[in-house]
Amino acid sequence: MSRLSNSHMTEYETLAVLIPTAEESQIKSFIERSRTLIEKNGGKHIQAQNWGIKKLGWERDGQTKGIYIQHRYLGKGGLVSEYERTLKIDESVMLRQTIALRKGVVSDTVETLNDELKPKKDEPSAA
């Protein structure tokens, strides 16, 4: 049986849906808080992307749209549960979902990308 070293982590993706009335400064602050939480808990922030306002698959808390934020990061152990706990108590977060993308990732081999704080212009978003 092979053992993974301390530098091996799991790559995760968390999709958070913020209230559609969140302002640009609130979105930027949300992304920065998420990055800080990951790094303070021994993880490695890869990238956060603002996908913009999109229609929800169903109404949630009286809302039919939300601002989608995708966050990719590396982490171990209880990092995801702490991150999800923090998202759950954040009043600007309507929905959240985390999936594991890859296990046994060596953190030094993963490039950190620039965050995308504004949605891309060529992607249609719900008005």
N, C-alpha and C positions, 0 to 999 in steps of 0.2 A: 504494500500500500504506500502510495507516495504522499508526502506531507507538503503542504503549501507553506511557503515562508511568510513572514510578517508583511512582506511587500505585496502579497497577493490579496486582491479585493474582488468584490462583486460589482459589476457595472449595473446601475439602476437608472430607470427613467420614471420620473414623477410628473404627472399631468395634473395641474391645478387649474380650476376654473374660478376666476374671480368675479365679483359682482360687476355687471356691465357699466356701472356708473363710476368705477374706479378711475381716477385721473392718472395722467402720465407719471406724476411724481410718486403716487401711491404704488404704481406698478414697479417703478424703479426701486423704491424702498423695499417692496416685497421680495424682489429678486436679490437685493443686497442682503437682506435678513436671511434668506434661504442659503445663500453662499456662505455666510458667516456661520450658520448653524452646522452646515456640512463640515466645514474646515475645523470648527471648534470640537467636533466629535470624531476627529481623526480621519475624515473622508477627504476626497479630492473633487473639487468642483470642475466639471468639464465645460458645460455650457448651459445657459438658460436662453430660451427663445420666446418672444412674445408673438403668438400666432394671431392676435387681434380678437375682435368680437366675432363670435360665431353663434349660430343657432344651436340651442340645446336639443337633444333627442326627445326630451320631455320637460315639462314645466317643473321648476325647482324653486321653492321659496317665493312663488309668485313671479318668477323670472323665466323668460323664454330664450334669453341670450346670455352669454357670459364671455369674459376675456380669458382665453386659453393661454397658459404658460407651461411650456415644456422645460423640464430641468433634467439634465443628464449629469451623473456623478458616480464616483466610486466610494464604496464604504464597506464596513464590516459589522457584524453582530447587531447590536441594538440601534444602529444609526437610523434605519428606516422607521422603526417604531417611534423614536423620538421625533423625527421629522414629521411623520403623520400625526402625532399627538399635537405638535405645534400648529400644523395646518388646521386641525380640527377645532382649535380654540380661536383661530384667527377669523374675525367676523367678516373679513372681505373675501374669504374662501367659501365658495358654495359647494364644490365637489373636489375630490382628489382621488388619484389612483396611482399606485406604484407597481412597476413590474421589474423583475430582474432580467437584464439583457444577456449578460455573460458572467460566468464564475471563473475564478482563478486568474484574474487579470493582474498583471504586474503594473503597478501604478506608474512607474517611470516610463513605461512604453506608451502611455496614453497622453495625447496632446491636449492641452487646455485651449479652448477656442474662445473667441470674443463673444460676449453676450450680445444678443439681438434684442434691444429694448423696445424697438418699434416694429410693428408688423411690416412685412415686405409689401411694396406697392403693387406688385403684379399678382398677389394672392387676393382673390375676392373675399371680402368679409361681409357679414350680415350688417345691414344698415339699420 
